Amino acid sequence: MYRRSGIIEKETLFSLGLVPPIERLKRGAVAVTECVEEIPCNVCEAVCPVKAIMVDGLRGRPKIDWEKCTGCGVCVGTCPGQAMFLVDLSGPAKVTVPYEFLPKLKKGDVVELLGRDGRVLGTGVVLRVFEVNKTQVVTVEVPEELVMEVRSVRARRS
């Protein structure tokens, strides 16, 4: 279905085993890959400081060892396809996304939360920002029911 629409649906991620169990999400930030195509890329595997990401062969999909993952977010900022995210249900729900737009974001900014299809899903507050190779890695507080839907943010227009 996603090959026709260009949008990966949440159900596809679950069916491919790409979503961590709820118990793991409740223990803290953990990487979620939405890299469903089998392409020759292993940047996430190479940069993971705890070796929690494995890519099988030349064209395998990334597989995350959710027990090893520390939720550092380096993979989020380095994935050239912007297909890596962090999800955290250990307190208020949070999602960490790559952001490569201007203006640069900062802690406390109120942003629009965007779904996979670019639709505005609501607003959220930026909790943390750091950069990896000029890509901002932005953590935002989101409504819990949207943690598997929010995949980008946009600075609010004045």
C-alpha positions as CSV (number, residue, x, y, z in Angstrom):
1,M,0.0,0.0,0.0
2,Y,2.8,2.5,0.9
3,R,4.4,2.0,-2.5
4,R,1.3,3.4,-4.1
5,S,0.6,6.2,-1.7
6,G,4.2,7.0,-0.6
7,I,2.9,7.0,3.0
8,I,3.8,4.2,5.5
9,E,0.9,3.5,7.7
10,K,1.1,2.6,11.4
11,E,-0.4,-0.8,10.7
12,T,2.4,-1.6,8.2
13,L,5.0,-0.9,10.8
14,F,3.3,-3.2,13.3
15,S,3.0,-6.0,10.7
16,L,6.7,-5.7,9.9
17,G,7.7,-5.9,13.6
18,L,9.2,-2.4,13.6
19,V,7.4,-1.1,16.7
20,P,8.8,-1.8,20.1
21,P,6.5,-3.4,22.7
22,I,4.6,-1.0,24.9
23,E,6.5,-2.2,27.9
24,R,9.8,-1.0,26.3
25,L,8.3,2.4,25.3
26,K,7.3,3.0,28.9
27,R,10.9,2.5,30.1
28,G,12.2,5.5,28.1
29,A,13.2,6.7,24.7
30,V,13.8,4.0,22.1
31,A,14.6,4.1,18.4
32,V,11.9,3.2,15.9
33,T,12.8,2.7,12.3
34,E,10.4,3.4,9.5
35,C,12.9,2.3,6.8
36,V,10.8,-0.3,5.0
37,E,12.6,-0.4,1.7
38,E,15.5,-2.8,1.3
39,I,18.2,-0.4,0.0
40,P,22.0,-0.4,0.3
41,C,22.3,1.8,3.4
42,N,23.7,1.1,6.9
43,V,24.4,4.6,8.2
44,C,22.3,4.0,11.3
45,E,24.1,0.8,12.1
46,A,27.5,2.5,11.7
47,V,26.7,5.4,14.0
48,C,24.9,3.6,16.8
49,P,27.3,4.0,19.9
50,V,25.8,0.9,21.6
51,K,25.5,-1.3,18.5
52,A,21.8,-1.7,18.9
53,I,21.1,-1.5,15.2
54,M,21.8,-4.3,12.7
55,V,21.4,-4.3,9.0
56,D,21.4,-7.8,7.5
57,G,23.5,-7.9,4.3
58,L,23.9,-5.2,1.7
59,R,20.2,-4.4,1.4
60,G,18.6,-5.4,4.6
61,R,16.2,-3.3,6.7
62,P,17.5,-2.0,10.0
63,K,16.6,-4.1,13.0
64,I,16.8,-2.5,16.4
65,D,17.6,-4.3,19.6
66,W,15.3,-2.4,21.8
67,E,16.9,-3.7,24.9
68,K,20.3,-2.3,23.9
69,C,19.0,1.0,22.6
70,T,19.6,3.9,24.9
71,G,17.5,6.4,23.0
72,C,20.5,8.7,22.3
73,G,19.0,9.9,19.0
74,V,22.2,9.9,17.0
75,C,20.5,7.6,14.4
76,V,17.7,10.2,14.0
77,G,20.1,12.9,13.0
78,T,22.2,10.7,10.6
79,C,19.6,8.8,8.7
80,P,19.6,10.2,5.1
81,G,16.1,9.0,4.5
82,Q,14.8,10.6,7.8
83,A,13.3,7.3,8.7
84,M,14.5,7.0,12.3
85,F,12.6,8.4,15.3
86,L,12.6,8.1,19.0
87,V,9.4,7.3,20.9
88,D,9.1,7.6,24.7
89,L,6.1,6.8,26.9
90,S,8.0,6.9,30.3
91,G,6.3,10.2,31.3
92,P,4.5,12.7,29.2
93,A,4.6,11.2,25.7
94,K,7.5,12.3,23.5
95,V,8.6,11.9,19.9
96,T,12.1,12.8,18.6
97,V,12.2,13.7,14.9
98,P,14.8,15.0,12.4
99,Y,14.4,18.6,11.4
100,E,16.2,20.3,8.5
101,F,14.3,23.6,8.1
102,L,14.6,27.2,9.1
103,P,14.0,28.7,11.5
104,K,16.1,26.5,13.8
105,L,14.1,25.4,16.7
106,K,14.9,25.8,20.4
107,K,13.6,24.4,23.7
108,G,10.3,25.9,24.6
109,D,9.1,26.6,21.0
110,V,5.5,25.7,20.3
111,V,5.5,23.8,17.0
112,E,2.9,22.2,14.7
113,L,2.9,18.4,14.9
114,L,2.8,16.8,11.4
115,G,1.7,13.3,10.5
116,R,3.4,11.1,7.9
117,D,1.1,12.6,5.2
118,G,2.0,16.2,6.2
119,R,-1.3,16.8,7.9
120,V,-1.3,19.0,11.0
121,L,-2.2,16.9,14.0
122,G,-2.0,19.5,16.7
123,T,0.7,21.5,18.5
124,G,3.5,20.5,20.8
125,V,6.3,22.0,22.9
126,V,9.9,21.4,22.0
127,L,11.7,19.8,25.0
128,R,15.1,19.3,23.6
129,V,17.2,20.1,20.5
130,F,20.7,19.0,19.5
131,E,22.4,18.8,16.1
132,V,24.0,15.9,14.2
133,N,25.7,16.8,10.9
134,K,23.6,20.0,10.6
135,T,20.3,18.1,11.2
136,Q,18.4,19.2,14.2
137,V,17.2,16.4,16.4
138,V,14.0,17.7,18.1
139,T,12.1,16.1,20.9
140,V,8.6,17.3,21.4
141,E,5.9,16.5,23.8
142,V,2.8,15.0,22.1
143,P,-0.5,13.6,23.0
144,E,0.1,9.9,23.8
145,E,-2.3,8.7,21.1
146,L,-0.2,10.5,18.5
147,V,3.3,9.0,19.4
148,M,3.1,6.6,16.4
149,E,1.7,9.3,14.1
150,V,3.8,12.4,14.6
151,R,6.8,12.2,12.3
152,S,7.7,15.8,11.7
153,V,7.3,19.3,13.1
154,R,6.9,22.7,11.7
155,A,7.7,26.1,13.3
156,R,4.4,27.9,13.9
157,R,3.7,30.6,11.4
158,S,3.3,34.1,12.9
